[in-house]
Amino acid sequence: MEKPRAEACPNCSELLYKPGPIDFGASIFGRDIDFPKIISREQTHFLRCPGCSMFVLMQPAAAPARGFGFEIHPSRKFFEKIPG
């Protein structure tokens, strides 16, 4: 199994969240203080960087032992405002 790694913001390089995938349920419903809240718009997901306040594009990912989570999208795109 691949060792979890810390993810940095593609804009400012500050850590976005602790190592490992973000737990979907805990993040969407704000029940886990270790993970930031995922913002979902239609089929697109974003996470706000605590350092630069940019919205980082995320994608669904498998989370070992939890089933489902999020990771930074391979494009590493970020936005000043959520596209809409």
HELIX and SHEET records of a PDB file:
HELIX    1   1 PHE A   24  ILE A   28  1                                   5    
SHEET    1   A 2 GLU A   7  ALA A   8  0                                        
SHEET    2   A 2 LEU A  15  TYR A  17 -1                                        
SHEET    1   B 5 ILE A  22  ASP A  23  0                                        
SHEET    2   B 5 GLY A  69  ILE A  72 -1                                        
SHEET    3   B 5 PHE A  55  ALA A  61 -1                                        
SHEET    4   B 5 THR A  44  ARG A  48 -1                                        
SHEET    5   B 5 ILE A  38  ARG A  41 -1                                        
SHEET    1   C 4 ILE A  22  ASP A  23  0                                        
SHEET    2   C 4 GLY A  69  ILE A  72 -1                                        
SHEET    3   C 4 PHE A  55  ALA A  61 -1                                        
SHEET    4   C 4 PHE A  78  PHE A  79 -1                                        
END                                                                             
